[in-house]
């Protein structure tokens, strides 16, 4: 079962880019297929917007620098049993 993150939970994992707590969906969703780096969906979207503005295509993982597969991310589902 996913761990629901309360606002007052100081030990909740946070997005390494914006430091906001990761919600239950973000905790179980690995956006990077290569290294499993977790970040919030807001920062993921911002990375994609920045990459598109620079004409570089897909955004890159801040951890391993591999390109995100937008089709894989868009088709990702969260397993509620995790």
Z-matrix of the N, CA and C atoms (Angstrom, degrees):
N
C 1 1.445
C 2 1.526 1 108.35
N 3 1.336 2 118.41 1 137.87
C 4 1.464 3 119.27 2 -178.56
C 5 1.517 4 111.79 3 -66.79
N 6 1.291 5 114.92 4 149.67
C 7 1.463 6 120.72 5 177.43
C 8 1.521 7 107.39 6 -86.79
N 9 1.298 8 116.92 7 118.60
C 10 1.460 9 120.58 8 179.06
C 11 1.517 10 108.22 9 -82.45
N 12 1.293 11 116.01 10 128.04
C 13 1.452 12 121.91 11 -174.23
C 14 1.515 13 109.32 12 -92.14
N 15 1.305 14 116.27 13 119.11
C 16 1.456 15 121.50 14 176.66
C 17 1.522 16 109.29 15 -84.61
N 18 1.333 17 115.71 16 152.28
C 19 1.461 18 120.24 17 -179.79
C 20 1.524 19 112.34 18 -61.19
N 21 1.334 20 117.04 19 -29.45
C 22 1.455 21 119.74 20 -176.87
C 23 1.531 22 112.96 21 -93.03
N 24 1.312 23 117.55 22 7.33
C 25 1.457 24 121.44 23 -179.20
C 26 1.524 25 109.05 24 -82.11
N 27 1.327 26 116.83 25 99.71
C 28 1.465 27 121.16 26 -176.36
C 29 1.520 28 112.40 27 -71.23
N 30 1.328 29 118.23 28 -19.23
C 31 1.449 30 121.29 29 -178.98
C 32 1.528 31 112.38 30 -93.76
N 33 1.314 32 117.56 31 4.43
C 34 1.459 33 121.30 32 -179.48
C 35 1.524 34 109.53 33 -65.34
N 36 1.332 35 117.21 34 137.17
C 37 1.461 36 119.50 35 176.62
C 38 1.529 37 110.34 36 -59.81
N 39 1.302 38 115.43 37 140.91
C 40 1.461 39 120.65 38 -177.61
C 41 1.517 40 110.23 39 -117.96
N 42 1.314 41 115.00 40 156.55
C 43 1.459 42 121.08 41 174.64
C 44 1.531 43 107.27 42 -64.36
N 45 1.326 44 117.96 43 128.73
C 46 1.461 45 119.60 44 -178.82
C 47 1.531 46 113.84 45 -70.55
N 48 1.327 47 117.48 46 -11.03
C 49 1.463 48 119.68 47 -179.91
C 50 1.523 49 112.62 48 -94.49
N 51 1.345 50 117.10 49 -46.33
C 52 1.469 51 119.57 50 -176.67
C 53 1.530 52 113.26 51 -109.22
N 54 1.321 53 117.64 52 -9.12
C 55 1.464 54 124.72 53 178.20
C 56 1.526 55 114.05 54 70.44
N 57 1.327 56 118.20 55 11.26
C 58 1.464 57 120.99 56 175.23
C 59 1.525 58 108.28 57 -79.21
N 60 1.336 59 118.08 58 146.53
C 61 1.464 60 120.23 59 179.06
C 62 1.534 61 110.64 60 -61.40
N 63 1.322 62 115.74 61 141.16
C 64 1.462 63 120.45 62 175.56
C 65 1.522 64 108.51 63 -78.61
N 66 1.340 65 116.66 64 136.14
C 67 1.456 66 118.86 65 178.03
C 68 1.530 67 109.36 66 -83.08
N 69 1.313 68 117.28 67 177.73
C 70 1.466 69 122.01 68 -174.30
C 71 1.521 70 111.86 69 -59.02
N 72 1.323 71 117.93 70 -39.66
C 73 1.466 72 121.14 71 179.10
C 74 1.522 73 110.79 72 -65.69
N 75 1.312 74 117.04 73 -44.04
C 76 1.464 75 121.40 74 -178.18
C 77 1.525 76 112.10 75 -67.56
N 78 1.334 77 116.91 76 -29.11
C 79 1.462 78 120.99 77 179.58
C 80 1.523 79 112.43 78 -66.74
N 81 1.319 80 117.44 79 -31.73
C 82 1.460 81 120.10 80 -176.94
C 83 1.529 82 112.79 81 -103.17
N 84 1.322 83 118.13 82 -8.37
C 85 1.457 84 122.02 83 -178.46
C 86 1.527 85 109.87 84 -96.86
N 87 1.315 86 116.52 85 114.65
C 88 1.464 87 121.29 86 176.05
C 89 1.522 88 108.07 87 -94.81
N 90 1.308 89 117.03 88 111.90
C 91 1.462 90 120.69 89 -177.38
C 92 1.519 91 111.98 90 -77.14
N 93 1.317 92 117.54 91 -31.15
C 94 1.465 93 120.77 92 -179.65
C 95 1.528 94 108.73 93 -96.99
N 96 1.325 95 115.57 94 118.05
C 97 1.465 96 120.26 95 -179.91
C 98 1.526 97 111.50 96 -71.05
N 99 1.324 98 117.88 97 -25.00
C 100 1.461 99 121.08 98 -176.20
C 101 1.525 100 113.34 99 -79.73
N 102 1.342 101 117.50 100 -47.60
C 103 1.468 102 118.52 101 -174.83
C 104 1.530 103 113.87 102 -118.30
N 105 1.334 104 118.22 103 -9.67
C 106 1.461 105 120.70 104 178.89
C 107 1.517 106 114.43 105 75.57
N 108 1.327 107 117.71 106 15.64
C 109 1.464 108 122.59 107 -179.83
C 110 1.522 109 110.15 108 -57.17
N 111 1.307 110 117.18 109 132.44
C 112 1.461 111 122.32 110 -179.49
C 113 1.517 112 110.51 111 -106.63
N 114 1.322 113 115.38 112 134.99
C 115 1.447 114 122.35 113 173.12
C 116 1.509 115 107.25 114 -147.76
N 117 1.319 116 117.43 115 166.76
C 118 1.462 117 120.02 116 -178.32
C 119 1.525 118 110.02 117 -74.19
N 120 1.314 119 115.45 118 158.12
C 121 1.461 120 120.41 119 -178.06
C 122 1.528 121 111.42 120 -67.40
N 123 1.326 122 117.73 121 -29.51
C 124 1.454 123 121.02 122 176.84
C 125 1.527 124 110.22 123 -62.57
N 126 1.329 125 117.04 124 -47.15
C 127 1.471 126 120.33 125 179.71
C 128 1.524 127 110.93 126 -68.05
N 129 1.333 128 117.36 127 -36.48
C 130 1.466 129 120.40 128 175.92
C 131 1.530 130 110.00 129 -58.93
N 132 1.330 131 115.93 130 -44.89
C 133 1.468 132 120.22 131 179.19
C 134 1.527 133 110.82 132 -63.13
N 135 1.317 134 116.89 133 -42.51
C 136 1.471 135 120.84 134 179.52
C 137 1.523 136 111.39 135 -63.69
N 138 1.332 137 118.29 136 -38.53
C 139 1.468 138 121.54 137 176.36
C 140 1.525 139 110.45 138 -61.75
N 141 1.329 140 116.29 139 -41.74
C 142 1.453 141 120.98 140 178.48
C 143 1.513 142 112.38 141 -65.14
N 144 1.328 143 117.38 142 -41.32
C 145 1.463 144 121.50 143 178.23
C 146 1.523 145 110.93 144 -64.44
N 147 1.320 146 116.51 145 -41.50
C 148 1.466 147 120.50 146 179.70
C 149 1.526 148 110.90 147 -65.51
N 150 1.328 149 116.63 148 -41.80
C 151 1.470 150 120.43 149 179.13
C 152 1.517 151 110.76 150 -64.37
N 153 1.329 152 117.12 151 -40.38
C 154 1.463 153 120.97 152 179.59
C 155 1.527 154 110.49 153 -66.99
N 156 1.318 155 117.00 154 -39.17
C 157 1.465 156 120.69 155 -179.88
C 158 1.523 157 111.59 156 -66.32
N 159 1.328 158 116.08 157 -31.18
C 160 1.464 159 120.41 158 178.77
C 161 1.521 160 112.16 159 -85.37
N 162 1.338 161 116.53 160 -4.08
C 163 1.458 162 120.62 161 -179.83
C 164 1.509 163 113.46 162 75.18
N 165 1.332 164 116.96 163 18.59
C 166 1.458 165 121.07 164 -176.15
C 167 1.506 166 114.88 165 -92.88
N 168 1.335 167 117.99 166 5.27
C 169 1.457 168 119.62 167 -179.69
C 170 1.507 169 112.16 168 77.86
N 171 1.329 170 116.74 169 -133.17
C 172 1.461 171 121.90 170 -176.17
C 173 1.525 172 111.51 171 -70.34
N 174 1.315 173 114.82 172 148.46
C 175 1.462 174 120.83 173 177.18
C 176 1.521 175 109.94 174 -68.70
N 177 1.326 176 115.45 175 159.00
C 178 1.464 177 121.71 176 178.19
C 179 1.519 178 109.59 177 -110.10
N 180 1.317 179 114.98 178 147.43
C 181 1.454 180 121.82 179 176.47
C 182 1.528 181 108.47 180 -63.47
N 183 1.341 182 118.04 181 129.91
C 184 1.464 183 119.96 182 178.56
C 185 1.530 184 113.41 183 -65.30
N 186 1.324 185 117.95 184 -19.88
C 187 1.452 186 121.58 185 -177.78
C 188 1.529 187 112.72 186 -87.49
N 189 1.323 188 117.23 187 -53.88
C 190 1.474 189 119.88 188 -173.89
C 191 1.530 190 112.94 189 -110.14
N 192 1.329 191 117.62 190 -5.53
C 193 1.472 192 124.43 191 177.39
C 194 1.531 193 114.15 192 68.04
N 195 1.332 194 118.99 193 11.92
C 196 1.463 195 119.70 194 174.17
C 197 1.523 196 108.27 195 -78.63
N 198 1.314 197 115.77 196 151.90
C 199 1.465 198 120.26 197 -178.60
C 200 1.522 199 110.17 198 -74.25
N 201 1.344 200 115.38 199 138.51
C 202 1.456 201 120.65 200 174.26
C 203 1.518 202 108.85 201 -71.18
N 204 1.313 203 116.10 202 141.36
C 205 1.456 204 122.27 203 174.87
C 206 1.528 205 106.29 204 -93.94
N 207 1.329 206 117.38 205 100.34
C 208 1.457 207 122.26 206 -174.70
C 209 1.527 208 111.95 207 -59.74
N 210 1.321 209 117.79 208 -35.40
C 211 1.470 210 120.14 209 179.45
C 212 1.526 211 110.79 210 -67.63
N 213 1.335 212 117.34 211 -40.13
C 214 1.460 213 120.46 212 178.55
C 215 1.519 214 110.70 213 -66.09
N 216 1.327 215 116.68 214 -41.43
C 217 1.463 216 120.85 215 -179.56
C 218 1.523 217 110.17 216 -67.04
N 219 1.335 218 117.82 217 -42.87
C 220 1.457 219 121.24 218 -179.21
C 221 1.531 220 111.16 219 -64.55
N 222 1.323 221 117.97 220 -31.95
C 223 1.458 222 121.40 221 -179.73
C 224 1.512 223 113.96 222 -90.33
N 225 1.321 224 117.33 223 1.22
C 226 1.463 225 120.62 224 -177.24
C 227 1.519 226 110.47 225 -68.84
N 228 1.292 227 115.03 226 142.42
C 229 1.451 228 121.05 227 174.86
C 230 1.516 229 108.62 228 -123.55
N 231 1.290 230 115.05 229 150.97
C 232 1.454 231 120.97 230 179.46
C 233 1.512 232 108.51 231 -93.90
N 234 1.324 233 116.72 232 127.43
C 235 1.449 234 121.82 233 177.38
C 236 1.524 235 108.34 234 -81.75
N 237 1.336 236 118.71 235 110.69
C 238 1.461 237 120.38 236 -176.62
C 239 1.520 238 113.47 237 -66.33
N 240 1.324 239 117.49 238 -13.54
C 241 1.465 240 120.18 239 179.38
C 242 1.516 241 112.66 240 -80.02
N 243 1.322 242 118.97 241 -9.05
C 244 1.463 243 121.83 242 -177.70
C 245 1.494 244 111.44 243 -86.64
